[in-house]
Amino acid sequence: MAGCGGELSTLDPAGPRAANLATLWWVMFWGAMALFAIVMILFFLAYFRTGTLSRLKPGHWIIGGGLILPIPVLVLLTGTALVLGEQLLPRGDEPLRIEVTAERWHWRFGYPNGTTSDEQVVHIPAGQPVDFAVTSADVIHSFWIPRLGGKIDAIPGHTNLIRLEADEPGIYWGQCAEYCGEGHDIMFFRIEAHSPEDFAALMEAGQ
């Protein structure tokens, strides 16, 4: 349980898309726990109350355990995954776009005002969606800010788009989630979310 919080925990969301992923994780967790409990109850009955289950024919097990039980579970879990997953797609109006280029073993960020930075810090406005256009200059990397949302691959010659958002101003840590060589362990970066006014001032100052 100690791993469920902290700066790199997906179960400590700080944005709407990360919250969707955390919700999906909990739905899957409790669904698995419910199935585990059912199996343990059946195991208990089979071991200690043999007469209770002896009246059931093989057909009952096949229909009940193979059809009736899995259908509602799969419908619930799959439906939840589709609904929450659909909300993660970058659709609608185009928000602020930040270009992200992964290199062994650091990140380079480009802003709409034409400035670029390879200081491993990227500035975003809080409370507003941001599109990260992710690519790579060498090998495959993976762009991941656990508390703001899911990860996306950085692929040479191809640009992938991921939309993230921070609920409040603060600092959020990201890292490369795809092993990319000997410098993989130091390939992390910092997200600094500012109020919209402070972010606009930073962009005007050429940061």
Disulfide bonds with the S-S distance in Angstrom:
none
